[in-house]
Amino acid sequence: MGYFIYDGGTAEVQMEDRVLAHLQIVIISKLRRQESFAFSWKDPASSGDGRSTVWLHPVVSLRFKFSGSRPPSINPSWVSALTASANSGSGLHVLPEPTGGEASDHPGQPHAAGPGASEPGHLDLPVAGSHRR
């Protein structure tokens, strides 16, 4: 289980390394293009079972803390679905991994996403833990 840490610890969200790796690709890609957007997740029951949203902007500090030492393989279909979510009016949501996507041969690097990637639905998957200060 890794952590997404926003703005020096204003929000810390615990999630599986595989989910975090896919989110990192999408988030860094958008921020490199100087794009700001919302990122939302469902809080676990232990934190009140609510929803949290942060505004991601290129000047806000982010940290992706992985518990494992090896990067997971990347599913380009998942990256495409998360990117479509991030580009939507409601912003990036944690979505389930699509089945049938081929993982990249190189961990941490997606293949180019082909046409016909499915449009994601906004399913709210709970993350393992979140903490807001």
N, C-alpha and C positions, 0 to 999 in steps of 0.2 A: 504494500500500500504506500503510495506516494502522496505528495501534497502539492496543491496549487496555492501559492501564497501571494496575496494581492496587497500592494501598497505597504510594504514593510510589516505585514501582519495584521492589517485592518480586517482582512478575512483570510482564513485558512481552511481549505477544503481537502479532506482526505478522500482519495479515490485509487482505484487499481492503477498500477503502472501502465497497463495497456491503454486504458481510457486516457490517462494523462498524456501519453506519448502522442496520441492522435489529436487531442485538443491542442497540444503544444505546436504541432505543425500548422494547424489552422490559425491559431492566435498569432503566432510569429509572422506568418505569411501576411495577414491583414495589417499588423502593426508596421511591418516593413514598408507597406504602401501608404503609411500615414493614415490608415482608416481607423476610426473610432467606432465602437459597437458595444452592445450590451451582452453580458454573459450571465446566464441564469442556470440554477440547479435546484433540485429538490433536496431539502435538508432531511437528514435521517430522523426517525422517530425519537431518538435520544436527544435531539436538539429542538424538539417541538414540531417536527413533521411539516414545516412550512416550506416556503420558497425563498431563495436569496438571489439577488441580481446585483452585479457590479458593472460599472461603466469602464470599459477598457479603452485606453488612450495611449498613444506612443510615449508620453512623458511619465506615465505611472509605472512604478517598479513592479515587476512580476518575478516570481521564482517558481520553477518547476523542480520539485525535490522528489527524486525517484528512490525507492527502497532497493530495487535490484540494480546490479552492476551492468547487466547486458540489456541493450535496447530491444524492445519487442519487435516482431515483424509488423509491418504496416499494411493495413488493408486499404487500398486506394478507393474502394467503394465507400468505406466509412469516412475517409477524408473528404470525399465529394459530398456526402450527405451532411457532414458537419459544416463544410464550407457553405453549402446552400442555406443551412440554418443561420449561420453567421451573417450571410448577406440578406436575410429576410428582415422585415420590419420589426419582428419581435426579438431578433438577435440570436446569438449562439445558445443552444440548449444541449445538454448531454443526451445523446440519442443512442439507442441500442445498435450494436454492430450488425450490419446487414449480413445475411448468410450468402454464401456463394462468391464472395469477393476473394480474389487471389492475393495473398500476402506478397509483399516485395521480397525479392531475393536478397536484398541488402537491408538488415535491420535498421530501423530508423529512417528509411528512405522510401517514399511511395513511388510506384510506377505512375506514369502519366495516366490520369483518369480518362477513360474513353467516353464516347457519347453514350447516351442512354442511361446514365446513372439515375437511379430512382429519386424522386422528390421525397424528402424526408417528412414524416409526420412529427409533430412535436410531442413525443412521449417523454414524460418526466421520470427519469430513472433516478432513484435516490443514490446519493453518494455516501460513502462510509461515514463521514463525519465532517462537520463544519464548525468553525468557531469564528465569531465576529467579535471584535474588540471595540 
